[in-house]
Amino acid sequence: MPMRLGQLSRQLNLDTKDIVNFLAENNIEIKDHPNVKLDETAEQMVMEKFSDPKPEEPVVLIEPAEIQAIESESSEPESDILPEPQSEELEDDPVTEPIATTSDVEPAEPTSEEAIASETPDSEEEIEVIKAPKIELPGLKVVGKIDLPEPKAPKEDEEPEEPIEKEEKEESIPKVRLVHHSKRNSRPRLTPEQLEEKRLRNKRAKEKRIREAEERAKAREIQRLKDIKAEHYKKKLSKASAKQTTNKKKATSKPKQVTQQKPQPKSLLGKFWRWLNT
């Protein structure tokens, strides 16, 4: 499977530029980008060039004396173990042999394990048992005694008078029971009809407040229009009086033309309409 340039550089612990330059020398041009895939031939060339050679295994020479010692060690356990199949063959083919007497049987040499076992009791007897000395701790020492006075026994003749007086006082004082009333519990609970009536009453009061505010705003607007009209009327009268004074000064032979004045409107809307047309 072809490898990428970045993967191959990480594997060989090289820079990608070194690999690109080496392939350019061998007439193989690739981009210097870690995701560029390499061909098998280019990958093999780079691996052969930059991979570390495998260390050769050291050759150990064994002398003939060491070989004999190893062979003797390997052959000793095999001689001690007796094969079991031979015993079965002997049992199958019984052979009449002369019974050896006790005098003919030579005592067997003690094995290494028996020799070790025979030597161990003597060595155990020779070992002395070392015991740690017991440390005796000193007990508590009594320095001195303090004679405490014996508690006085209550006299049977004397009767307790004070408790009786306290009981009489407690009986004479009446017990006052404090009852805490929370504000929530003191308020009477309203029925659904009362709640609905309260909601409608609040709604009507709110609508009334809104209506009164609208009426006040409307009255202010009407008053403002009245003030504007009055000011405009005053200006118009001042202009007319100025014209009359100038006409009196000029004597003319022409008869005076009587102008018919339209009746002035009395309603507020009519006055406003007349003001717009003038």
BELUR-V332678 format. One record per helix or strand of 3 or more residues. SS is the DSSP state (hx for helix, st for strand). FROM is the first residue (numbers start at 1). TO is the last residue. Records with the same first field share a line. If there is no record, write none. Layout:
SS->FROM-TO + FROM-TO
This chain:
hx->5-12 + 16-25 + 40-50 + 64-80 + 85-92 + 112-126 + 162-172 + 183-186 + 192-249 + 268-277
